[in-house]
Amino acid sequence: MRVGAAVATMPVISSRNIPAPAKIGAAALLAFVLTPTAAGAPTPPKLGTPLPLAIGQELLIGVVFGFVVSLVYSGIQMAGQLLGIQMGFNIANALDPVGQGGQLSYLDQLYALIAGMIFLTVNGHHQVIQALQQSFEIVPLGTFALGQAVADDLVNLLAQATIISIRIGLPVAAALFLTDVAFLIVGRTAPQMNIFFVGQPVKVGVGLVTFFIALPAMVAYVTQVFGGIQRDLVQLLRTVG
């Protein structure tokens, strides 16, 4: 239950482009591999916990795993959505290939694909599997419990996702803001020119050029963020345990 919920909610792996039998098979194989870890972990004294309650606890741990990893993707996609609004890309919607079929603009789709490639390149899925293995030692079966500390950690992770979004989208947003200021000055000096009609293609060009200039820095930053996923998961697990 714990491994299956994590696989079902984790970005990239939970993509709708991956067939459901493949996801179920991957979750079953991963659970089989991690079974010795769970069997060797310290077990609490038997407290007579009902089976449905124990299943719910394990499902919740897996969902928390997927939620923590999804926060990073949410921050990256948030940057793409905000920039897409500024550049006018949100007029045309595209299917999200990484998430659960939500509607995104083409810029959001590009950010999501880059994030997915970086996640796999830095072996982010390996880090999640290692954190899952450690979870059976930190939070043995049947001992999961929510508390104020867990809620505080989740809020902090949500704040970090917002910071990620700002840092990723700031270069392009600043360039688009300066472009708007330039258009405002031109519109005041030449009122007869339809500045909004002329300026939209220019904004798209400026945004794309700035995006590709800032792309190496963005890739380095996202790589650093994904490199700390296992640390964040283990820290949250210690709070839960």
MIGU-220247 format. One line per 10 residues: their letters; for each residue x, y, z of C-alpha. Coordinates in Angstrom, 1 decimal. Example, Ala and Ser with C-alpha at 12.3 -4.5 7.8 and 13.67 -1.06 7.14 Angstrom:
<recs>
as	12.3/-4.5/7.8  13.7/-1.1/7.1
</recs>
This chain:
<recs>
mrvgaavatm	0.0/0.0/0.0  2.8/2.4/0.9  4.8/1.8/-2.3  1.7/1.7/-4.6  0.4/5.0/-3.3  3.9/6.6/-3.8  4.1/5.3/-7.4  0.5/6.4/-8.2  1.1/10.0/-7.0  4.7/10.6/-8.1
pvissrnipa	5.3/12.9/-11.1  6.7/11.4/-14.3  6.0/7.9/-13.2  2.3/8.6/-12.6  2.0/10.2/-16.1  -1.1/9.2/-18.0  1.1/8.3/-20.9  2.4/5.3/-18.9  -0.1/2.4/-19.1  -1.8/1.4/-15.8
pakigaaall	-0.6/-2.2/-16.0  3.0/-0.9/-16.2  2.5/1.2/-13.1  0.9/-1.6/-11.2  3.7/-4.0/-12.2  6.3/-1.4/-11.2  4.7/-0.9/-7.8  4.4/-4.6/-7.2  8.0/-5.3/-8.2  9.3/-2.4/-6.1
afvltptaag	7.2/-3.6/-3.1  8.6/-7.1/-3.5  12.2/-5.8/-3.6  11.6/-3.7/-0.5  9.9/-6.4/1.5  13.1/-7.6/3.2  13.6/-4.0/4.3  10.2/-3.8/5.9  10.6/-7.2/7.4  13.9/-6.3/9.0
aptppklgtp	12.6/-2.9/10.3  11.8/-2.6/14.0  8.1/-3.3/14.6  6.0/-1.8/17.3  4.2/-4.0/19.9  0.9/-5.3/18.6  -1.7/-2.9/19.6  -4.6/-4.5/17.8  -4.8/-1.9/15.0  -7.6/-2.7/12.7
lplaigqell	-6.5/-3.7/9.2  -8.5/-0.9/7.4  -6.8/1.7/9.6  -3.4/0.2/9.0  -4.0/0.2/5.2  -5.1/3.9/5.4  -1.9/4.8/7.3  0.3/3.2/4.7  -1.6/4.8/1.8  -1.2/8.2/3.5
igvvfgfvvs	2.5/7.8/3.8  2.7/7.0/0.1  0.6/10.0/-0.8  2.8/12.2/1.2  5.8/10.9/-0.7  4.2/11.8/-4.0  3.0/15.1/-2.7  6.5/16.2/-1.6  8.0/15.4/-5.1  5.0/17.0/-6.8
lvysgiqmag	5.6/20.3/-5.0  8.8/20.8/-6.9  7.0/20.2/-10.2  4.2/22.5/-9.0  6.7/25.3/-8.5  8.2/24.8/-11.9  4.8/24.7/-13.6  3.7/27.7/-11.7  6.6/29.7/-13.2  5.5/28.5/-16.7
qllgiqmgfn	1.9/29.5/-16.1  2.7/33.0/-14.9  5.1/33.6/-17.8  2.6/32.1/-20.2  0.0/34.7/-19.1  2.5/37.5/-19.6  3.5/36.3/-23.1  0.0/35.4/-24.2  0.5/31.7/-24.5  -2.4/30.7/-22.3
ianaldpvgq	-4.8/31.4/-25.1  -3.9/28.0/-26.6  -4.1/25.1/-24.2  -2.1/21.9/-24.5  -2.4/18.5/-22.9  -0.1/18.0/-19.9  2.1/15.0/-20.8  3.6/14.7/-17.3  0.8/15.2/-14.9  -2.8/13.9/-14.8
ggqlsyldql	-4.1/15.4/-18.0  -4.6/19.0/-16.9  -4.7/21.8/-19.4  -1.5/23.8/-19.7  -0.1/26.3/-22.1  2.8/25.4/-24.4  5.2/27.2/-22.1  4.0/25.3/-19.1  4.4/22.1/-21.1  8.0/23.0/-22.0
yaliagmifl	8.8/23.7/-18.3  7.2/20.4/-17.3  9.2/18.4/-19.9  12.5/20.0/-18.8  11.7/19.3/-15.2  10.9/15.6/-16.0  14.2/15.2/-18.0  16.2/16.7/-15.1  14.4/14.5/-12.6  15.4/11.4/-14.5
tvnghhqviq	18.9/12.6/-15.3  19.8/13.3/-11.7  18.3/9.9/-10.7  15.5/11.6/-8.7  13.5/8.4/-8.9  16.4/6.5/-7.3  16.4/9.0/-4.5  12.7/8.4/-3.9  13.2/4.6/-3.9  16.0/5.0/-1.3
alqqsfeivp	13.8/7.2/0.8  11.1/4.6/0.6  13.5/2.0/1.8  14.5/4.2/4.7  10.9/4.9/5.5  10.3/1.4/6.8  13.1/2.0/9.3  12.1/5.5/10.3  8.3/4.9/10.3  7.7/1.2/10.9
lgtfalgqav	4.5/-0.4/9.7  1.4/0.8/11.6  3.1/3.7/13.4  2.2/6.6/11.1  0.5/9.6/12.8  -0.2/13.1/11.7  0.7/16.0/14.0  1.4/19.7/14.1  5.1/19.2/13.1  4.1/17.3/10.0
addlvnllaq	1.7/20.1/9.0  4.5/22.7/9.6  6.9/20.7/7.4  4.4/20.5/4.6  3.7/24.3/4.8  7.5/24.9/4.6  7.7/22.7/1.5  4.9/24.6/-0.1  6.7/27.9/0.6  9.8/26.4/-1.0
atiisirigl	7.8/25.5/-4.1  6.7/29.2/-4.3  10.3/30.3/-4.0  11.4/27.9/-6.7  8.7/29.3/-9.0  9.9/32.9/-8.4  13.6/32.1/-8.9  13.0/30.2/-12.1  10.6/32.7/-13.7  12.2/35.9/-12.4
pvaaalfltd	14.7/36.5/-15.4  11.9/36.1/-18.0  9.4/38.1/-15.9  11.9/40.9/-15.4  12.6/41.1/-19.2  8.9/41.1/-20.0  8.3/43.9/-17.4  11.0/46.0/-18.9  9.4/45.4/-22.3  6.1/46.6/-21.1
vaflivgrta	7.7/49.7/-19.7  9.3/50.4/-23.1  5.9/49.9/-24.8  4.3/52.3/-22.4  6.9/55.0/-23.2  6.5/54.4/-26.9  2.7/54.5/-26.6  2.9/57.9/-24.8  5.2/59.3/-27.4  3.4/57.9/-30.4
pqmniffvgq	-0.3/57.6/-29.5  -1.3/56.8/-33.1  0.6/53.5/-33.0  -1.4/50.5/-31.9  1.3/49.4/-29.4  -0.6/46.4/-28.1  -1.0/44.9/-31.5  2.6/45.6/-32.5  4.1/44.7/-29.1  2.6/41.2/-28.6
pvkvgvglvt	5.0/39.5/-31.1  7.9/41.5/-29.6  7.0/40.3/-26.1  6.9/36.7/-27.3  10.3/37.1/-28.9  11.8/38.8/-25.9  10.4/36.1/-23.5  11.7/33.2/-25.6  15.2/34.8/-26.0  15.5/35.5/-22.3
ffialpamva	14.2/32.0/-21.5  16.9/30.3/-23.6  19.6/32.7/-22.2  18.6/31.8/-18.6  18.1/28.1/-19.4  21.5/26.9/-18.2  21.1/28.7/-14.8  17.6/27.3/-14.5  18.8/23.7/-15.2  21.6/24.1/-12.6
yvtqvfggiq	19.1/25.3/-10.0  16.5/22.7/-10.7  19.2/20.0/-10.6  20.2/21.3/-7.1  16.6/21.2/-6.0  16.0/17.7/-7.2  19.3/16.6/-5.6  17.8/17.4/-2.2  14.6/15.4/-2.6  15.8/12.4/-0.5
rdlvqllrtv	16.9/14.8/2.3  13.5/16.5/2.4  11.6/13.2/2.4  13.8/11.7/5.2  13.4/14.9/7.2  9.6/14.7/6.8  9.6/11.0/7.7  11.6/11.7/10.9  8.9/14.2/11.9  6.2/11.6/11.2
g	8.0/8.9/13.0
</recs>
